Amino acid sequence: MNNKTLMEEDLTYIFHPCTQMKDHEKIPLIPIKKGKGAYIYDFDGNKYLDCISSWWVNLFGHSNDYINSKIKEQIEVLEHVIFAGFTHKPAIDLAKRLVHITPEPLKKIFFADNGSSAIEIALKMSFQYFKNKNESRPLFVSLENSYHGETMGALAVGDSGLYKDVYSDILLKTVQAKSPSLRDEDEALEDMKKVLKKYDGKVSAVVIEPLVQCAGSMKMYNPSYITKLRTICDNAGVFLIADEIAVGFGRTGSMFACEQAGISPDFLCLSKGITGGYMPLSCVLFTNNIYDAFYCDYNEGKSFLDSHSYTGNTLACAVANAVLDIFENDNVIEKNAEKIKLISELTKPLANLNNVKEVRQRGMICAIELQGYDAKQRIGLKFFQEALKEGIYIRPLGNVIYFMPPYIITNEEIKKMVSVVERLLLCNNLSKGVLR
Ligand SMILES: Cc1ncc(COP(=O)(O)O)c(C=O)c1O
């Protein structure tokens, strides 16, 4: 078996996510044979440093020995059981631990199996909370440039035309308020107040990606926006949903991004890093006040009847507990601080290059925004291809190159990752859109 034969077989049958399949006439699909630590290995013997944690999910490396041991332990006992009417120890342990490490008012948890579903649950619950109190509030407010997933509700609160526009006729109606930036948040806060006033009594919730709009080109903003937004939502009597699916579990330098703003949302959506990149799992944490709005006799018709077959999957919960063990035992957040500093020292000077518009960083997320390239050049794709030849796997978002590596990345690997991108930034041929 080699890359070519597997690629051909794959392309005979499979339609891949977020992919124009015709691209693979020119760009080889890469069959991965194994992963270990920060590296993935293909069938031709090449290895690649996974600088984006396989779509931001991998925290402690591929095929992590500790997580492997815990999944093996669990698989011998129970792999999965229906989660309605039954429960299991890994889910109970995980729920207890998550409630303990998230902000104080979040006391209850609802499990699902991917990030988009967690968003759907938070939207449905916030709408139904008001419905159960005889109020109809059909609107949700989100930020410009936001991304919350691909299911219909999640797409509707997102603001990326690339993913959303084609479905506009069949999506929920939502309203987007201006996004804050690192330089200015006042305009965004004023706009949010205006929107909430305009739609007074019609809005169930405001949904945000705290600190970093990841899929939206890694746009960043300050914690103070979230602190002030919390007050605005309270004054307007609407829920605040924090989508920490991408930024939770240490990505922004603290365990959860909302910690930096010193606030608690009404709903906190988590996924991706929750299982360290092993298993699909997501959850929504919320307050007792919200829980109580659904707690009544069955025949009152106020139950929250959302369900997914793999809700609270036992293996996934066991893996998530192993991930939390590593956070607790290895001082991950403290140790990451040094890596965050090194990434910052190495990437800051890149801002002086002619073809770099901005270098921005929040914790273990660092983005380099390019300038001077025509969108049709697909410069990000060229960076991807060239970096791959040097054993570095990046997946730029348009003209934004970013690093979001697993936390086990070493200082040497960080240096290699940045130096390869620096060389490509200096490469004249790339700027002319010609591959070497
Ligand atoms: C902020 C945010 N919310 C939601 C999602 C959707 O998660 P999933 O891809 O697991 O459905 C993503 C995925 O990238 C995300 O970045």
The ligand as an SDF file (V2000), in Angstrom:
LIG
                    3D

 16 16  0  0  0  0  0  0  0  0999 V2000
  -16.3190   28.0370   17.2910 C   0  0  0  0  0  0  0  0  0  0  0  0
  -16.8610   26.7860   16.6710 C   0  0  0  0  0  0  0  0  0  0  0  0
  -18.1200   26.4160   16.9370 N   0  0  0  0  0  0  0  0  0  0  0  0
  -18.6490   25.2980   16.4250 C   0  0  0  0  0  0  0  0  0  0  0  0
  -17.9190   24.4810   15.5730 C   0  0  0  0  0  0  0  0  0  0  0  0
  -18.5410   23.2450   15.0010 C   0  0  0  0  0  0  0  0  0  0  0  0
  -17.9900   22.0980   15.5590 O   0  0  0  0  0  0  0  0  0  0  0  0
  -18.0930   20.7070   14.7590 P   0  0  0  0  0  0  0  0  0  0  0  0
  -17.1960   20.8480   13.5720 O   0  0  0  0  0  0  0  0  0  0  0  0
  -17.6310   19.6750   15.7260 O   0  0  0  0  0  0  0  0  0  0  0  0
  -19.5160   20.5250   14.3840 O   0  0  0  0  0  0  0  0  0  0  0  0
  -16.6100   24.8500   15.2530 C   0  0  0  0  0  0  0  0  0  0  0  0
  -15.8120   24.0320   14.3360 C   0  0  0  0  0  0  0  0  0  0  0  0
  -14.7840   24.4070   13.8460 O   0  0  0  0  0  0  0  0  0  0  0  0
  -16.0590   26.0380   15.8060 C   0  0  0  0  0  0  0  0  0  0  0  0
  -14.8210   26.4490   15.5240 O   0  0  0  0  0  0  0  0  0  0  0  0
  1  2  1  0
  2  3  1  0
  2 15  2  0
  3  4  2  0
  4  5  1  0
  5  6  1  0
  5 12  2  0
  6  7  1  0
  7  8  1  0
  8  9  2  0
  8 10  1  0
  8 11  1  0
 12 13  1  0
 12 15  1  0
 13 14  2  0
 15 16  1  0
M  END
$$$$
